[in-house]
Amino acid sequence: MSLVSPFLDAPTMGDHAHDWALVDVETSGLIARRDRVLSIAVITIGPDGEQTGEFSTLLNPGCDPGPVEVHGLTVERLKGAPTFDQVAGRIGAMLQDRVLVAHNAQFDYDFLAYEFARARMWLPVSQRLCTLALNRQVDPPTDDMKLGTLAAHYGVPQQRAHDALDDTRVLAGVLRASLREAARLDLPLPLVTCPPRAESQFTPKPPKTPCAYRNPGRLTPGGPLRQGMKVAITGETAYARAELVGRAVAAGLNMMTSVSRHTSVLVTNEPAADSTKTRRARAEGVPVVDEQTFLRLLADVRPGTAHEATAVRVAPVTEPAAEQVGRVEAASTTTSAVPAPKASALPTASPCLSVPAPRPSEPSADALAKPLAGRRVLVLGGVHADAAAARLRVVQLGGSAAINLSASVTDVVLLPGGEGDRRMRRITALELPVHDPHWLASPTATDRNAVVLRPQEPHVMPRGGVIDLPMPNRGPAPEWYVTVGWAPQSDCEIDVVAFLLDEDEQVTFDEDFIFYGAPESPAGTARLLTGGPAEQTIALDLASLPPATRKIVVAAAIDGAATFGTVGALQIGAAPGSSGAPLARATLDAATTERTMLLVEIYRRGPLWRLRAVGQGYDHGLDALARGYGVDIAD
């Protein structure tokens, strides 16, 4: 099997030529730290595109094989198969010194990391490439990014879905075509560096028991404790800390790891101590009691008010109603309680959320009123303020503002200095229409038949736009994937993070802060996924979040002295499932000096979850943002 011929030869590949190890695993479930690999296939391909090796085997996991209806691997079929540790050496030799390639590569990589850890071996992978992330960059006009859908688009035959060996052969064909498109568009490969991992380093802590009650406020002098009160403990205690916490949780109290203005009471035997918690309690006026008083109050904790769970309800996607799409609510009801430092003003947008572009055979009055509906416009050059204004104008005209060149880009707007952009050579070769800034004042009529539209174009969300997230009437609710992308950077790194917040807009414990150092919540309901150096994703299992979690804030922070003014716009996409078609897309422009930026809020409203594009930047760093949400960060 050739990865290069007939459309590319080895010299043309350049940075796209590597030793590849294509991998597919079938598993007993979706959680790598808990579930096991049932079958694996590995195909190795050299830089010249020629296949150099192939291996596949069933594996005996020693546990229930899980969803047999999906993978067809019954206990009987797996009986007598080798265990993973018996083939780990052979698999490791095939992975050594090669780039691991998989569709949704972090999934396969994580499962292999755990299996190698169980076998007391290191996973010998230093780089990986995700064909899902690569195709998000290429952006072909497909309904979704599933392996089978991409295979059909690229003309790759598929015989047996969910068969590890056949899926790996299909993956080879998809990689082949994707590399061709990436080379045609001159896109850098989204290679992810994979440091050595041991199981103890990435096993999340056991989940904290969520408090079932709302916070009733602070402890009053001489008054009782009430269920739902937020309690923090600091300093030495006569009883073991674990025992105090256990008794308090059993009584219905919400035990916190930090102090904020929402804390009901701080328990300490050293109220004059200079600890971070006591200093914050004094600054916020939080009541302080000693251990013996706390134990006495624990004997008579009064009933609290239970959280109301969100009953998942479907919100139509194909024909969004006016009351479901395009809501923009007052900032006082949806804007997160963030720290006080100044936030620079950002460009504002029309409060209307554009509806999907109609198909060419079904023109509508709205499509005529939005001359750029269905078009994807890349803005090059200009100072930051002018580029942000141009992208805003694209959205107002019904279009989608691109931040990188891709197969979906239909037009290019050239601002002063844009002619020197390195992408102009490729844009000229692709014969894309190039316009001056005046084109955005009154776009000329274009041939809509030349625009390849998906059956369902993503909703184009302006800053402040709100959309309901649909859930199925039957079957399990999908995870929602909020993917953040930006133009590749050479002088700074961008970190995407998430905060799981309660009704006080605070984390209930530090593990509700999802970031590069803790990429998964203990219960697995929120995960940080890395698709490349210019893309990160927050995956959310909304249906499994406890009722106490009222909002999830997704933010980005720059590591170093750079600002979002130099980084430029961020593109946000929200999709059901890792391979789902984006339901909504927003392009957010930071101002000049910001180092952190609130991107998206996903929050409960009645029986629904809603997503709001925020786009609010702050001058302070990630540590100040995290403290503002109640994360206990050492000084």
Helices and strands as residue ranges (DSSP letters): H 10-13, G 14-16, E 20-27, E 37-45, E 51-58, H 68-71, H 75-78, H 84-95, E 99-102, H 105-118, E 127-130, H 131-138, H 147-154, H 164-184, E 191-193, H 199-202, E 230-233, H 241-250, E 254-256, E 265-267, H 276-284, E 288-289, H 291-298, E 325-327, H 331-334, H 365-369, E 376-380, H 384-396, E 400-402, E 411-414, G 418-420, H 424-430, E 434-435, G 437-440, G 448-450, E 459-460, E 466-468, E 480-486, E 493-501, G 510-512, E 513-514, E 526-532, E 535-540, G 542-544, E 551-559, H 564-567, E 570-576, E 584-588, E 596-605, E 608-618, H 622-628
